[in-house]
Amino acid sequence: MNHDLPHRHTAAPPFWRSRYAVGLLVMGAIAAYLLLSEHRAHFLGALPLLLLLSCPLMHVFMHHGHGEHAHRHAGDAGSSPPTTPPTPGPGDRP
């Protein structure tokens, strides 16, 4: 007897699509609700502190896109870049 049935190699579903993840999310939601309902005064009292702590964190993490800041030397502090007069365009009269 030859059993040549096609073997399906199915990959395991990702963790967040499994029933364990759904159970973990439900338990986390219940825990978050119970913690917030029982400790509301502590949570609301910490909000101003969290707001103050967010300012330096945003400054540190959100200023990466500015590139290099111009570092001036002590002798360059009073100098300004040279200005050139605007060049006339093709339709401008002299």
C-alpha positions in Angstrom: 0.0 0.0 0.0 1.5 3.3 -1.1 0.1 6.4 0.6 1.3 9.3 -1.5 -0.8 12.0 0.1 0.4 15.5 -0.3 1.9 16.8 2.8 1.0 20.3 3.6 3.7 22.3 5.3 1.7 25.1 6.9 3.6 27.7 8.7 2.5 28.5 12.2 0.4 31.6 12.4 2.1 34.7 13.9 1.8 35.1 17.6 -0.6 38.1 17.4 -3.1 36.0 15.4 -3.2 33.1 17.8 -5.8 32.5 20.4 -3.1 32.9 23.1 -2.5 36.5 22.0 -6.2 37.2 22.1 -6.4 35.8 25.7 -3.3 37.9 26.6 -4.9 41.0 25.2 -8.2 40.4 27.1 -6.4 39.7 30.4 -4.3 42.9 29.8 -7.4 44.9 29.2 -9.0 43.6 32.3 -5.9 44.3 34.4 -5.6 47.8 33.0 -9.3 48.5 33.8 -8.9 47.3 37.4 -5.7 49.2 38.0 -7.1 52.4 36.6 -10.4 52.1 38.5 -8.8 51.3 41.8 -5.8 53.7 41.5 -7.4 56.6 39.7 -6.2 59.2 42.2 -2.6 58.0 41.9 -2.8 58.0 38.1 -4.4 61.4 37.8 -1.9 62.8 40.3 1.0 61.6 38.2 -0.3 63.2 34.9 1.4 66.6 35.5 4.7 64.9 36.3 4.4 62.8 33.1 3.7 65.9 31.1 6.8 67.6 32.5 8.9 64.4 31.8 7.6 64.2 28.3 9.2 67.6 27.4 12.8 66.6 27.7 12.1 63.2 26.2 10.5 64.8 23.1 13.4 67.2 22.9 15.9 64.4 22.9 14.1 62.0 20.5 12.5 64.5 18.1 15.5 66.6 17.2 17.3 64.0 15.2 16.2 65.4 11.8 17.8 68.8 12.2 21.2 67.7 11.1 24.4 69.4 12.3 23.8 72.7 14.0 26.2 75.5 13.0 28.9 75.7 15.6 30.5 79.1 15.6 33.9 79.8 16.8 34.6 82.8 19.2 36.0 84.9 16.3 33.1 84.2 14.0 30.4 85.5 16.4 30.3 89.0 15.1 30.8 88.3 11.4 27.9 88.0 9.0 27.9 86.3 5.6 28.7 88.5 2.6 25.7 89.8 0.8 25.5 90.1 -3.0 23.2 92.3 -4.8 20.3 90.5 -6.6 21.0 89.8 -10.3 18.4 91.2 -12.7 16.2 88.8 -14.4 15.6 88.6 -18.2 12.4 90.8 -18.0 13.9 93.4 -15.6 14.9 96.8 -16.8 18.2 98.3 -15.6 
